Amino acid sequence: MSTENLTPVELAVVNLIKEQPLTSFQILKKVESISMILVLYTVIDDLKNKGIVKSYIEQNVKYHCVA
């Protein structure tokens, strides 16, 4: 996985979910540079399109993790 072309916000999200899968709300609370959930959704979508992040649902809760 190459992280050299990621924005600082994308890199912050990747480094956070590298440790453990998290929900969008958990990511939002831990990444200080993201203040709105819609911004986070855009970042996650961009990371998914780059093949870096994947999401899965467990017990009706959606988690994001490094692919």
N, C-alpha and C positions, 0 to 999 in steps of 0.2 A: 504494500500500500504506500503510495507516494503522497506525502503531505506538503511537498514543496510549493505547490500552486494554490494552496488554500488561503483564504482570508484569515485574519486573526480570530474572527468570530467562529468561523468553521473549525479552525484548529482548536479553539477552546472547547467546542462541543465534542469533537473527536477525542480529545484527551480526557474529557470527563467520562464519556461512555466507554472508553477503552478499559476503565477500571471495573465497571459493572453496567449491565443494561439499566436504563432509567426511563421513566415516563417523561412526556413533554413537560409536565408541570414541575417535576423534579429538576430537569435541565434548566428550565426557566428560573427557578429559585437559586441555582448554583452559578450560573453564568451571568456575571454582573453587567456585561456589555449588552445583554439582550433584555429589554424592558417590556416587550410586547409579545404575546403568544403568536401573533401572525408573522412576526419577524422570525421567530424560531421555526415555525412551520416552513417558511421559505428556505431557511438555512438547511433544515433536515431534507427537504425535497431536493435541493441542489446537491447535497452530499449523497443522497440515494442515486441521483442521476450520474454521479461520478463513480458509483460503485463502491463507495467507502462505508456507507451506513445501510443497515437493513432494519426493518421493524417486524415485530411479531406480536400476536395477541395471546395473552395467557390469563385465563379466568376473567375475561371481558375487560382487561386492561392492556393498552398498547404500550410496548416497550421498544426502545431504540438501542441498537448496539452496533459495534464495528463489524462490518461484513467479513 
